Amino acid sequence: MSDYTMRRVHPSDRRGNAAVDRLLADESIRRDAHLDYTCALFDEELNAVATGSCFGNTLRCLAVSHEHQGEGLMNEIITHLVQLQFKRGNYHLFLYTKVSTAKFFRDLGFYEIVRIEGEGNGVVFMENRRTGFADYLKALGESQPPCPAGASSRHGRN
């Protein structure tokens, strides 16, 4: 564990949210409007040095201050958020990240679903199961929706 204090940042915590907003802005990340949980690691002066949030089964707004990168703080944030998600009953987790930071999340057990290269940095969509999304798509392809009454089936028979 680091020398920082991990704590939840409630929507009503103006000081904590301001610290998280400063960190996100410093790391060129916009705060997502849809969050149901936010946490941060704070130093002794109550500066947020790392943060992460959730909405449903997605991890969002993940950042570590450039001054503290390499200290394993993202590992602490991800561990905290994954434990929270498991307590909520969410075992299949997703996250979006910049192309330049996808490697860090691979090292933390996330797998790339899709990568969109773009001006600036692009984005990578990841999950915590190696074949989770592929398995989901396969299951969709194997399931046959019921044929509405009076409509023809795929084989032309009613």
BELTA-V877120 format. One record per residue. RES is the residue in one small letter. PSI is psi in whole degrees, -180 to 180 (NA if undefined). D_LAST is the distance of its C-alpha to the last C-alpha in Angstrom with 2 decimals. Layout:
# BELTA-V877120
res:psi:d_last
RES:PSI:D_LAST
RES:PSI:D_LAST
This chain:
# BELTA-V877120
res:psi:d_last
m:153:64.21
s:180:65.78
d:14:68.60
y:162:66.23
t:123:64.80
m:131:61.02
r:155:59.90
r:143:57.00
v:105:57.40
h:153:56.23
p:-30:55.18
s:-5:58.39
d:89:60.62
r:-44:62.02
r:-45:64.39
g:-42:61.87
n:-36:59.24
a:-40:61.88
a:-42:62.77
v:-43:59.13
d:-41:58.70
r:-45:61.88
l:-48:60.69
l:-45:57.28
a:-42:59.00
d:-29:61.56
e:15:58.77
s:43:56.86
i:131:53.92
r:138:52.52
r:129:51.85
d:139:48.19
a:-19:47.67
h:92:45.10
l:138:47.05
d:0:47.09
y:135:49.90
t:139:52.78
c:163:55.55
a:155:58.53
l:127:61.47
f:143:64.70
d:-176:68.16
e:-18:71.33
e:12:71.59
l:29:68.03
n:134:66.68
a:123:63.06
v:-15:63.14
a:148:59.46
t:161:56.41
g:156:52.70
s:170:50.03
c:157:46.55
f:120:43.58
g:-129:40.70
n:26:40.40
t:145:42.10
l:133:45.77
r:164:47.33
c:51:50.69
l:125:52.28
a:149:55.82
v:133:59.17
s:137:62.32
h:-25:63.47
e:-15:66.83
h:10:65.28
q:145:62.79
g:1:63.33
e:3:64.25
g:17:60.94
l:-34:60.10
m:-35:56.49
n:-42:56.04
e:-43:57.38
i:-48:55.08
i:-44:51.95
t:-45:52.99
h:-47:53.51
l:-39:50.19
v:-43:48.19
q:-43:49.93
l:-46:49.09
q:-42:45.42
f:-40:45.27
k:-32:46.93
r:-10:44.22
g:11:41.56
n:110:40.55
y:-19:40.60
h:108:38.62
l:151:40.89
f:156:40.87
l:155:43.66
y:144:44.49
t:166:47.80
k:150:49.83
v:-40:49.62
s:-18:53.31
t:1:52.80
a:-36:49.64
k:-39:51.88
f:-38:53.39
f:-31:50.03
r:-42:49.05
d:-19:52.31
l:11:51.24
g:17:47.99
f:150:45.46
y:141:43.24
e:132:42.30
i:-51:38.69
v:150:39.44
r:132:42.64
i:107:43.17
e:145:46.54
g:175:48.13
e:141:51.37
g:-89:53.49
n:-28:51.76
g:-178:47.97
v:149:45.83
v:131:44.30
f:128:41.44
m:161:42.01
e:166:40.80
n:12:42.53
r:133:40.11
r:-44:40.34
t:22:36.62
g:-52:35.22
f:-40:33.47
a:-42:32.26
d:-39:30.88
y:-47:29.13
l:-39:27.50
k:-44:26.48
a:-38:24.89
l:-42:22.94
g:-29:21.65
e:-22:20.66
s:139:18.78
q:118:15.09
p:147:14.52
p:146:11.87
c:126:8.86
p:149:9.94
a:131:8.72
g:-9:7.10
a:155:6.75
s:149:5.03
s:-180:6.07
r:-23:9.40
h:7:8.69
g:7:6.83
r:150:3.81
n:NA:0.00
